[in-house]
Amino acid sequence: VQLQASGGGLVQPGGSLTLSCIDSGTTFSRIWMFWLRQAPGKGLERVATITPDGSQKSYADSVKGRFTISRDNGKKTLYLQMNNLKPEDTALYYCSRTSSGAVRGQGTLVTVSS
């Protein structure tokens, strides 16, 4: 899979991070994209969704108002701006071409801890 996420790290509660995902495939500008996450010992959770032109976005209730998904089709890059991070946001974050996560790249780890 040609998706590479980056930008994770250790951050204190209340802090911010921006994740990026570069898609080296050829369909990026024509497809919906998703951010998913998997917390330790839990299943995959869909965090955010964006339409091909970026005009429509949706979020899980757990992150609504704190996270913002965006994309740059010219750069074939997907973003997730995360503000007011909480310990429960600790997870491996994936960008995906499918809502199920069946086509996703390697994740980037976000750890929220004091």
Number of C-alpha atoms within 10 A of each C-alpha: 12 13 21 20 24 19 15 18 14 14 18 14 17 14 14 16 18 16 22 22 25 20 23 14 11 9 13 21 20 11 13 19 24 27 28 24 24 19 17 9 7 9 9 16 18 22 25 24 25 21 17 16 14 16 8 12 15 15 19 14 9 11 17 12 12 13 20 20 24 21 22 14 16 8 12 17 19 25 21 22 14 19 17 15 22 17 15 12 20 20 23 18 28 29 34 28 21 17 19 13 18 9 14 21 20 17 22 21 21 23 21 20 16 9
